[in-house]
Amino acid sequence: MLRVAYLDHTARWSGGEVALYNLITNMGSEVSPLVIVAEEGALVERLRAKRIDVRVVPLSDKVRNRNRNAVSFDALVGAFELFTYGKRISKLLKEEQVACVHTNSLKSAFYGAVAAKLAGVPLIWHIRDHIGAPYLKPIVASAIRFMSRMLPNGVIANSNSTLDALQLPKSKKTLVVYSAFAQKLNTPSHVLPMKRQKKSYIILLVGRLAEWKGQHILLEAAKSFLPDSQVEFWLAGDALFGEDAYKQQLLKQMADHHLYNVKLLGHVDDIQALMQKADILVHTSITPEPFGQVIVEGMAAGLPVIASNEGGPKETVVPGETGLLITPGDPKLLAESIRYLLENPEVRIRMSENGLKRVEQHFVIEKTVTQITHYYAGLIANA
């Protein structure tokens, strides 16, 4: 059994942490996980409830919450803190005799490199972010690309789009593995014939409130549905990483345009239960989405998906079969796409059925676990 250390700088319940939780709790008997997190939070609580070995080694809020694009003297101070933090983690890795280190975020990739090198074990970077503009400043993206060539023994990416943005040489041992659906697949009630005729519709967007996620685009599209009370727009998610100003911007946009057809639901624990109430899932990122785990969750719930045609969604959504891919940042096109699906129930039903099949064939957790455990074995054997 392999003892693998998983590192993450945050315990907030966001996309990368959901994916990590799904991976670890479905790993089976081949891997003995040790999860090292820099703060208490939802991820830690949920893993402990599953009796996973979790250690919280605190890292200062100032470093954990530093903006990814900050380039200043403070950034150098923060880098030194990450280095010393990595030294602390290395002692724990030695004590636990881990076989390799698997980092789950960009910050943990940096201090994880220090920890793994000092402990003398292989290092895997799991990249879940688009390493390029406009998500990152060019100088920051270039630095990460350089370090990804030099520091980790291997790199896992959550999509081909994410891997391509890293611009790694062919000699680097890489793996593209999708963040998988980790629940039982069932035929949702709204796919059944008796539920096909509806008088009202719910358009759902799920994701943390962040400008690059494009919730303001959906609000702009929602304007064109007024005063139609039969179409509602639900936004599930909250501001997590210093994005409260954007949340206030959305609230002002709703008030200024009297968008009574829009509901901000805040954080929702049971996303699958929420999706059972919806008719269409929209995904409105205005910069390339690294993967878009919620799209897979939506297809697993039998929802046709409208998503931006950049990044990971191009690898998950089959246009015309499981959903629609549209130009990002275009509220008029988004509104037209929503109307098209609402006016063509037979298309929605076909997309629902095809989406369920696609998740079952390509995006189940068993497939992800098999790929990653095989990758561990090969990497460790050649280290």
N, C-alpha and C positions, 0 to 999 in steps of 0.2 A: 504494500500500500504506500502510495506517494504522499509525503507530508508537504503540502503546498501552502505557502503564505500568500494571502490576498491582501493587498494594501489599497486603502482609499482615504483621501483627506477629508471627506465629508460623510456624514451619516444621514443627510437629508434624503427624503424619499423622492428622488428624481430619476430620469430615464436610465442613466448608467448604473445607479444603485439598485433599481428594480431588476435590471438585467443580471447584475452580480448576484443578487439574492436568488433569482430563479436558477442560475447556474449552480451555485453552491448547494442549495437545498435539493437539487436533483442529481447530484454528482454520483451517488451510489457508493459502492464499497472500494472502488479503485483509488480514491483520493481521500486523504484525511486533511480537511481544510483548517487552517489557522487564519482568522481574519483579524487584521490590525487596522484600526480606524483611529483617526485623530480627534474625534469628538464623540460624545454621546448623541443619540438621536434615534430616529425611526428605524433605520437600517440595523443598528445594534440591537434594538429591542426585538425586532422581528426575527433576527438570527438567533438570539438567545432563546426565544420562545421555541425554536426548532432544535435547541440543544447543540448549536454550533459553537465551537470554541472561538470566542471573540475577545480580543484585548483592546482596550481603549488606552492609547498612549497620547495624552493631550498635546496639541500643537496650538500655539497662540492664535486667537481669532484674527489678529492683524495679518498673519501670514496665510491662514486658511482662506480668508476672504479677499485677498489681494486680487485686483483686477488683472485678468490674463494679459492685457495689452499694456500694462504699466511699465514704462521704461524710465527709470530715475535712480537716484542714489538710494532711495528706500528699497528699490527692487534688489539692489546689491546686498543690502542688509538682510532682506528677506531670503535671498539665495544662501547667505551664510547660515541663517537660522535653519533652512531646509537641510543644509549639509550637516549641521550638528544634530538635527533631529534624526537624520539617516544613520548617524553613528549610534544613536540610542537604539534604533530599530535593529541594527546589525547584531547587537548583543542578544536580543530576543531570538533572532533567527538562529544564532549559534546554539543557544540553550535548547531550542525546540528541534534542532537538527533537520531543518527543512531541506527539501530536495531542490526547490526552485521558488522564485518570487514572481508573482503575477500582479502587476499594478493595474488599477482600474480607472485612473484619472491622470490628467497631465501633471498636477502637483505631486501626486504620489509617484509618478514616473521618475521625477527628479530625485526625491529623497530615497525612493526605492532603489535607484541606481547606486547611490552611496552605500545603502544597507547591503545590497546583494554583493557588491564588489568586496566590501570589507568582510562579509561572511563567507565569501568564496563559493557562491552558488549561482546557477544560471538565472538570468533576468529576462522576463517577458513583459513587454509593454503592450497593454490592450488599449488601442487608440479608438476613442469613441467621438472624436471631434474632427471637424473639417479643418485641416492644417493649411490654411490659406485665407486670402482676402475674400470677403470683407469681415469674416469672423475673427481673423487675427491680422494684426499689422504685419506688413511684409518682413520687417526685421525680426519680429517674434516668430513668424512662421519659418523663416530661414534658419533661425537658431534651433528650433525644434526638429526640423528636417535633418540638420547636421548631427544633432545629438542622437537622433533615432538610428543613424548609420553607425555611430561609434559606441553607444552605451549598451543597448539591450542585445542579448543573444538571439532573440526572436521578437517578432512583432505580430500581434493579432489585430485585425481591423474589423469593424462591424459592418463594412460594405466594401465593394470594389472601389466605389467612389472615394471613400476615406483612405484606402490604401494607395490609390493613384495620386492623391494630393500629397502624400508623404515623399513621393519621388525616390523610393528606395532602389538600390542596385539589385539586380537579380540574384546576387550572391547572398543577400540577407534572407534568412529563413522566416517566411511569412505565412500567415493563414488568414483567410477571410471567413468569418463565421458570423452568421446573423443572430441577433438577439431574438430568442425564440419565444413562442407562446407556451406557457407552462401550466395551463389548466386543461381540464377535460373538454374536448370539443363536443358541443351539442348543437342540434339544429335550433336556432333561435325562434321564438314564437312568431316574430314578424315576418318570417320566411314562409310560414305555413299558410295554405290557401285561405283559411278562415280569417286571417289577419291582413289580407292583402288590400282590402278596401278600407281606406281611412279618410276621415274628414279633416284631420289636422296632422301636421308634420313637424318633426323636431330635427333640426340640423345641429350636429354636435361637433365641437372642436375641443380636443383634450390636449393639454400641455401647459407647462409653467408659463406664467405671464412674463414675456420677454419680447422686446421689440422685434428681434430677428425671427421670432415665431409667427409674427404677422397677425395677431389678433385684431389689430386696427383695420386690416384689410377686410376681415369678415364683417366688422361693424359697418364699414362703408358699404359693403354689399347688402347688408341687412336693411339699409335705408330704402333700397328700391322695392322692398317687399311691404312697406307701409302703404296703406293702412290694413293690409291683409292680415287678419288675426289668426289665420289658419296655419301660418308658418312661424315657428319659434326658433330662436338661435340660442343654444346653450353653450357656454364656455366653462369648461371644468379645468381647474388649476389655479395656482396662486403665485405671487411673486416670491422667489426663493433667494436669489443671489444678488441682493441689493438693487432689485428692480421695482421697488415700491413707486418710484416716480412714474414708471410706465403704467402701472395699475391705476394711478390717479389720472393719467392721461386718458385711459380707456373709460373711466367713470365720467370724466368731463365730456368725452365724445358722445357717450350715451345720453347724458343730460342735455347737451347742446342740440342734439338732433331728435330728442324725444323718442329714443329707441326702446319703447315699451315691449317690443318683440324680442328683446335680448335679455338673457339672464346670466349674470356672473355667479357661478355656483361655488367658487372657492375650491379648496382641496377636497377631493372625493376619494375615499378609501376603496370602495368597490366599483372599479371602472366597468367591469363586465356587466354588473347589474344596471349601471347607468346606460350602457350601450344597448341593452335590451329594450330601452324605451325610445331609442332614436331611430331615424329612418335613413339618414345619410351622415357619414363622417367626413369632415373637411380637415385638411392639413395645409396651413397657409404660410409656411416658412418662406421668408423673402431672401434668405441666403441658403446655400446648399445644405440640406439636412443630412447629417452623417449617415443616419439609417432611417429613423422614424418608427420606433417600436410600436407606437400607438396605432400605426397603420395596420400592422399585423394583428394587433388586438381587435381592431375594428373589423377586419376581414373574418377573424375567428368568431366574431359576434354576428356575422352575416350582414354586415353593412357595406353597401357600395361606397367607394372612397373617391373623393376629389382631392388631389394632392398636387403640389408644385412639381414641375417636371425637371428638377435638378437634384443631384445627389442620390442618396439612398432610395427615395421613393421610386426612381426609375428601375430599381432592381426588385421591388416588391409588388408594385401595381402593374398589371397588364392592361394597357389602355383599351377600352372598349369591352374588356372581358371581366375584370374585377373592379374597374373604376375608370376615372378620367384623370389624365395628367394635363395640367394647364400652366400657362406662363405665370410665374410668381408675381405678386404685387399688382395684380390687375383686378380690382373689385368688380368691374363691369363683366369681365369674362367669368369670374367666379359666380356672380349672380345668374348669368345665363346658363352656366353648367348646372347649378342647383335646379333651376327651372326645368331644364331638359330632363333631369332625372325624375323630378316630381311629376312631370307631365307624361312620363313613359314608365308606368309601373312594371311592365313586362321586362324592361331593361334592368330596372332595379332588382327584380327577382332573379334574373339570370346572373347579374353581377354578384348578388348575395351567394348564390349556389357555387359559382366559380371561385369566389373568394375563400369559402370554407374548404374547398378541395385544394386550393393552392397552399393554404396554411398547413393542411394535413400532409401535403407532399414535400414541402420545403422548409417550414418554419416551426416544427415541433421541438421541444426541449431535448428529447432523446437524441435527435440528430446532432444538436449543438454539443451535448455532453460527449458523444462519441468522437466527434472531430477534435475537441479540445484535449481529451485524455490521450488520444493517439499522438497529438502534437507534443504534449508534455514528454511522453516516452521517447519520442525521436529526438527532441531537443536535449534532454538530459543525457541520453546515450552518446550524443556527439559533442557534449560540452567539454 
